[in-house]
Amino acid sequence: MSSADCIPVITVDGPSGSGKGTVALAVAQALGWNFLDSGALYRVVGLLSLRNPGVPPAQLADAIDLHFDKAADGTPRVWLGSEDVSLSIRSEAVSQAASRVAADPAVRAALVKAQRDFRQAPGLVADGRDMGTVIFSDAGLKIFLTASVEERARRRHKQLIEKGQSANLDDLLRDIGDRDRRDRERSAAPLRAAEDALVIDSTAVDVDSVVQQILSQRALVASG
């Protein structure tokens, strides 16, 4: 066992729009731990694949120069080399591209080490789709956060409108449903709850309540 394996990890997995990123970041801030938005890595590969349509996504993943920091207000920022891509990777086009490249086993393999390198003291909260099943399968506390497709589409619609972007609720419902199917049915690390995960349905529950529920389970981390 390496020294990194002794560092505690909480994983928060779930489908698109379940709120896992917001929840995981809040838990990390409450604990003073490191935070990994694993989806950002796939979004960056998706962004690069749109910019470089003739290049295999796995090749793009191998060459990523990616790092994270925080803005003055504490919001995580994502940097691709010297370019701040925090906003551009959140577009709907990049979301769909990220879902497609994430189904590529070669892309997933290329990003495994990059994700595990975030496991640093005093601890890590990692959100994604296979954090508890593949990347940190030894995590002491695993959360699977879900919500109805309708609620997730509504949240995404509200998010896009607040950013000044056009959005159609029916299109979002279809896109999220399609992404769910791709994520569940892909051969490499399909989206599913780990057998020992705590499943939380956030459809009718606010972020603070979910965060407190997770923090109340913190004692389980030591068993990982």
GUPANU-190969 format. One record per residue (C-alpha): x, y, z; residue in one letter; residue number from 0. Coordinates in Angstrom, 3 decimals. Example, Ala and Ser with C-alpha at 12.3 -4.5 7.8 and 13.67 -1.06 7.14 Angstrom:
# residues 2
((12.300, -4.500, 7.800), A, 0)
((13.670, -1.060, 7.140), S, 1)
END
This chain:
# residues 224
((0.000, 0.000, 0.000), M, 0)
((1.381, 3.410, -0.965), S, 1)
((1.169, 6.482, 1.262), S, 2)
((-1.446, 7.932, -1.093), A, 3)
((-3.710, 4.938, -0.459), D, 4)
((-3.982, 6.010, 3.194), C, 5)
((-5.400, 9.427, 2.276), I, 6)
((-9.203, 9.464, 2.826), P, 7)
((-11.533, 9.841, -0.143), V, 8)
((-15.237, 10.581, -0.524), I, 9)
((-16.680, 9.878, -3.964), T, 10)
((-19.837, 11.476, -5.345), V, 11)
((-21.063, 9.810, -8.533), D, 12)
((-24.248, 10.275, -10.476), G, 13)
((-25.849, 11.237, -13.801), P, 14)
((-25.650, 14.612, -15.496), S, 15)
((-27.579, 17.333, -13.668), G, 16)
((-27.921, 15.476, -10.386), S, 17)
((-26.029, 18.230, -8.559), G, 18)
((-23.006, 16.095, -7.727), K, 19)
((-20.472, 18.790, -8.627), G, 20)
((-22.081, 21.435, -6.440), T, 21)
((-22.520, 18.981, -3.581), V, 22)
((-18.991, 17.542, -3.820), A, 23)
((-17.419, 21.007, -3.848), L, 24)
((-19.457, 22.061, -0.806), A, 25)
((-18.409, 18.913, 1.084), V, 26)
((-14.756, 19.490, 0.158), A, 27)
((-14.914, 23.094, 1.357), Q, 28)
((-16.614, 22.083, 4.608), A, 29)
((-13.863, 19.544, 5.318), L, 30)
((-10.964, 21.606, 3.971), G, 31)
((-10.143, 18.794, 1.537), W, 32)
((-9.042, 18.758, -2.082), N, 33)
((-11.692, 18.603, -4.804), F, 34)
((-11.687, 16.735, -8.119), L, 35)
((-14.223, 17.520, -10.814), D, 36)
((-13.420, 14.495, -12.965), S, 37)
((-16.017, 15.546, -15.508), G, 38)
((-13.905, 18.615, -16.288), A, 39)
((-11.185, 16.345, -17.678), L, 40)
((-13.639, 14.694, -20.059), Y, 41)
((-15.141, 18.057, -20.953), R, 42)
((-11.694, 19.342, -21.894), V, 43)
((-11.124, 16.282, -24.094), V, 44)
((-14.571, 16.933, -25.606), G, 45)
((-13.659, 20.584, -26.227), L, 46)
((-10.390, 19.555, -27.872), L, 47)
((-12.171, 16.967, -30.013), S, 48)
((-14.493, 19.685, -31.335), L, 49)
((-11.497, 21.873, -32.087), R, 50)
((-9.496, 19.002, -33.615), N, 51)
((-12.032, 16.718, -35.345), P, 52)
((-9.389, 14.659, -37.154), G, 53)
((-7.404, 13.704, -34.058), V, 54)
((-8.283, 10.573, -32.013), P, 55)
((-9.705, 11.657, -28.622), P, 56)
((-7.308, 9.345, -26.745), A, 57)
((-4.377, 11.150, -28.339), Q, 58)
((-5.826, 14.459, -27.167), L, 59)
((-6.295, 13.040, -23.652), A, 60)
((-2.655, 11.935, -23.526), D, 61)
((-1.451, 15.441, -24.353), A, 62)
((-3.650, 17.417, -21.934), I, 63)
((-1.920, 20.142, -19.940), D, 64)
((-4.643, 20.666, -17.357), L, 65)
((-4.702, 22.184, -13.901), H, 66)
((-7.213, 23.652, -11.462), F, 67)
((-7.185, 26.651, -9.172), D, 68)
((-9.741, 28.913, -7.525), K, 69)
((-11.024, 32.368, -8.353), A, 70)
((-11.124, 35.049, -5.662), A, 71)
((-14.655, 33.975, -4.703), D, 72)
((-13.547, 30.357, -4.264), G, 73)
((-15.068, 29.107, -7.518), T, 74)
((-12.932, 26.367, -9.117), P, 75)
((-11.273, 27.328, -12.390), R, 76)
((-10.069, 24.951, -15.081), V, 77)
((-6.990, 25.794, -17.100), W, 78)
((-5.889, 24.193, -20.366), L, 79)
((-2.302, 25.368, -20.534), G, 80)
((-2.614, 29.146, -20.171), S, 81)
((-6.258, 29.236, -21.326), E, 82)
((-9.056, 29.526, -18.784), D, 83)
((-11.666, 27.092, -20.135), V, 84)
((-13.931, 27.151, -17.078), S, 85)
((-16.868, 28.595, -19.023), L, 86)
((-16.276, 27.150, -22.487), S, 87)
((-16.327, 23.541, -21.229), I, 88)
((-19.818, 24.066, -19.778), R, 89)
((-21.570, 24.638, -23.108), S, 90)
((-24.170, 22.101, -24.208), E, 91)
((-22.107, 21.205, -27.304), A, 92)
((-19.110, 20.361, -25.139), V, 93)
((-21.328, 18.418, -22.711), S, 94)
((-22.475, 16.180, -25.557), Q, 95)
((-18.923, 15.820, -26.903), A, 96)
((-17.693, 14.901, -23.414), A, 97)
((-20.300, 12.147, -23.165), S, 98)
((-19.169, 10.714, -26.488), R, 99)
((-15.432, 10.708, -25.716), V, 100)
((-16.088, 9.319, -22.227), A, 101)
((-17.442, 6.172, -23.875), A, 102)
((-14.023, 5.560, -25.466), D, 103)
((-12.060, 3.042, -23.314), P, 104)
((-8.760, 4.498, -24.566), A, 105)
((-9.720, 7.977, -23.339), V, 106)
((-10.751, 6.648, -19.940), R, 107)
((-7.479, 4.727, -19.610), A, 108)
((-5.481, 7.828, -20.532), A, 109)
((-7.106, 9.861, -17.749), L, 110)
((-6.917, 7.346, -14.873), V, 111)
((-3.533, 8.464, -13.510), K, 112)
((-4.421, 12.153, -13.887), A, 113)
((-7.455, 11.605, -11.678), Q, 114)
((-5.689, 9.505, -9.051), R, 115)
((-2.973, 12.138, -8.715), D, 116)
((-5.555, 14.373, -7.023), F, 117)
((-5.500, 12.069, -3.984), R, 118)
((-3.459, 14.292, -1.687), Q, 119)
((-3.541, 15.121, 2.021), A, 120)
((-5.592, 15.906, 3.980), P, 121)
((-8.255, 14.200, 1.851), G, 122)
((-10.147, 14.267, -1.425), L, 123)
((-13.761, 14.652, -2.491), V, 124)
((-14.109, 13.415, -6.084), A, 125)
((-17.179, 13.747, -8.258), D, 126)
((-17.874, 11.955, -11.508), G, 127)
((-19.447, 8.822, -12.887), R, 128)
((-16.960, 6.095, -11.968), D, 129)
((-15.147, 7.562, -8.974), M, 130)
((-16.500, 4.973, -6.531), G, 131)
((-16.586, 2.031, -8.928), T, 132)
((-13.226, 2.403, -10.711), V, 133)
((-10.948, 5.327, -9.863), I, 134)
((-11.236, 5.251, -6.060), F, 135)
((-12.881, 1.885, -5.463), S, 136)
((-11.321, 1.806, -1.968), D, 137)
((-12.974, 5.084, -0.885), A, 138)
((-14.335, 4.988, 2.642), G, 139)
((-17.546, 6.818, 1.720), L, 140)
((-19.239, 6.501, -1.649), K, 141)
((-22.262, 8.555, -2.626), I, 142)
((-24.476, 8.028, -5.663), F, 143)
((-26.517, 11.178, -6.232), L, 144)
((-29.482, 11.025, -8.564), T, 145)
((-32.618, 12.976, -9.519), A, 146)
((-35.464, 12.582, -11.991), S, 147)
((-34.739, 13.362, -15.649), V, 148)
((-37.372, 16.112, -15.556), E, 149)
((-35.773, 17.797, -12.550), E, 150)
((-32.293, 17.556, -14.040), R, 151)
((-33.494, 19.097, -17.309), A, 152)
((-35.216, 21.889, -15.384), R, 153)
((-32.012, 22.650, -13.462), R, 154)
((-29.949, 22.685, -16.655), R, 155)
((-32.499, 24.956, -18.361), H, 156)
((-32.383, 27.400, -15.448), K, 157)
((-28.569, 27.322, -15.434), Q, 158)
((-28.310, 28.097, -19.146), L, 159)
((-30.902, 30.876, -19.017), I, 160)
((-29.093, 32.504, -16.078), E, 161)
((-25.912, 32.477, -18.183), K, 162)
((-27.725, 34.264, -20.993), G, 163)
((-27.720, 31.208, -23.268), Q, 164)
((-30.733, 30.018, -25.239), S, 165)
((-32.235, 26.718, -24.106), A, 166)
((-35.229, 24.568, -24.927), N, 167)
((-36.561, 22.366, -22.143), L, 168)
((-37.785, 19.620, -24.486), D, 169)
((-34.389, 19.464, -26.199), D, 170)
((-32.658, 19.252, -22.827), L, 171)
((-34.956, 16.426, -21.726), L, 172)
((-34.057, 14.477, -24.849), R, 173)
((-30.329, 15.242, -24.603), D, 174)
((-30.112, 14.239, -20.935), I, 175)
((-32.024, 11.038, -21.616), G, 176)
((-29.664, 10.215, -24.494), D, 177)
((-26.636, 10.942, -22.328), R, 178)
((-27.972, 8.746, -19.535), D, 179)
((-28.305, 5.869, -21.975), R, 180)
((-24.774, 6.348, -23.334), R, 181)
((-23.345, 6.535, -19.827), D, 182)
((-25.197, 3.426, -18.626), R, 183)
((-24.583, 1.319, -21.708), E, 184)
((-20.938, 2.102, -22.495), R, 185)
((-18.560, -0.839, -22.169), S, 186)
((-15.923, 1.095, -20.208), A, 187)
((-16.899, 1.992, -16.618), A, 188)
((-20.663, 2.329, -17.179), P, 189)
((-22.581, 4.652, -14.893), L, 190)
((-23.870, 2.730, -11.886), R, 191)
((-23.893, 2.984, -8.135), A, 192)
((-21.130, 1.111, -6.339), A, 193)
((-22.491, -1.805, -4.315), E, 194)
((-21.467, -0.069, -1.088), D, 195)
((-22.639, 3.421, -2.117), A, 196)
((-25.190, 5.503, -0.252), L, 197)
((-27.842, 6.441, -2.842), V, 198)
((-29.380, 9.898, -2.407), I, 199)
((-32.253, 11.184, -4.542), D, 200)
((-31.944, 14.977, -4.790), S, 201)
((-35.121, 15.544, -6.831), T, 202)
((-36.926, 17.278, -3.985), A, 203)
((-33.985, 17.981, -1.665), V, 204)
((-31.841, 21.128, -1.624), D, 205)
((-28.039, 21.163, -1.786), V, 206)
((-27.519, 22.046, 1.884), D, 207)
((-29.597, 19.068, 3.016), S, 208)
((-27.645, 16.675, 0.789), V, 209)
((-24.326, 18.100, 2.012), V, 210)
((-25.325, 17.700, 5.645), Q, 211)
((-26.448, 14.121, 4.994), Q, 212)
((-23.031, 13.326, 3.521), I, 213)
((-21.124, 15.063, 6.310), L, 214)
((-23.123, 13.079, 8.850), S, 215)
((-21.667, 9.916, 7.284), Q, 216)
((-18.077, 11.148, 7.512), R, 217)
((-17.120, 8.565, 10.120), A, 218)
((-17.371, 5.912, 7.389), L, 219)
((-14.377, 7.472, 5.585), V, 220)
((-11.978, 6.018, 8.119), A, 221)
((-13.037, 2.511, 7.130), S, 222)
((-11.834, 2.990, 3.550), G, 223)
END
